[in-house]
Amino acid sequence: MAAEKRRSMIKMKPKKYKVGDTISVDFIIIHPMDTGMQKDKKTGNIKPAKYLDNVTFLLDGKPFTTMKVWETVSTNPYFSVNLKVPGEGEITVEYTDNTGEKGSKSAKLKPKG
Amino acid sequence: MQRRSFLKGLCAASAAAAVGPVLLSAKEEANAAPQGPNALSYAMAVEAITSGKAVTESTKIDLIVPEIAENGAVVPVKVNVDHPMEENNYVKAIHVLAKENGNSRCADVMLTPLNGKGYFATRVKLAKTQEVVALVELSDGSFLSAGKSVKVTIGGCG
């Protein structure tokens, strides 16, 4: 685990949904996504590569979407997938980056009606 | 000088002359080739994903990208696949590729029937004006693709 804690967020759209609806689950994270080819403007040294490489969306511990990501994804990445709501549960997004940094973020799934 | 040795020499010289430019061009290509730790050309990336299977262009894939991207560092990409998501017939994977980037792979997304719809959206970096391709794998092992070109005003890979 890294010393600094990354800010991340899970958003469900639309906000109100029922069981059986297909909603979109967005995951947004603050991450530099350095390609390893850019120069640091202050020091002039090449910044080492640092990018997310695996992102997994889990529902109650079971993965429903797994992603392999490369440095070509923009800084502060945003990933959106759909989910057919099977009932109440917990969505967790786990991520690792190429330097071995790990983290996860959870959100409750609360269908109404 | 003997005729035989003269001819041999001539052969070698002409061979060298023929090979010379080829070597030079190969060197130039190596210089122009994408650099970086994960550099992989588009053709090789497709080969790695499909392992030689045929890819058909399909109108079932709705690839939404801007026609002109002012900032190549943030280009929104949306992929919608018009395909059922049932237990044995679903969209298995969506691959987002950028043809001219050093590393042409952007994201490989493995979906399951739980997703309910073949949909993926993200933002990618584009080095220059190029075509963005969505390569979709269905559960029966067939591949579909759709591509759209994006005009980039300022490149996004420094």
Interface residues (C-beta under 8 A of the other chain):
Chain A: T22 S24 T35 G36 M37 Q38 K39 A49 L59 P63 F64 T65 T66 M67 K68 V69 W70 E71 T72 V73 S74 T75 P77 Y78 F79 S80 V81 N82 L83 K84 P86
Chain B: Q35 G36 P37 N38 A73 V74 V75 M85 A98 N101 G102 N103 S104 R105 C106 A107 D108 V109 M110 L111 T112 L114 N115 G116 K117 G118 Y119 F120 A121 T122 R123 V124 K125 G156 C157 G158
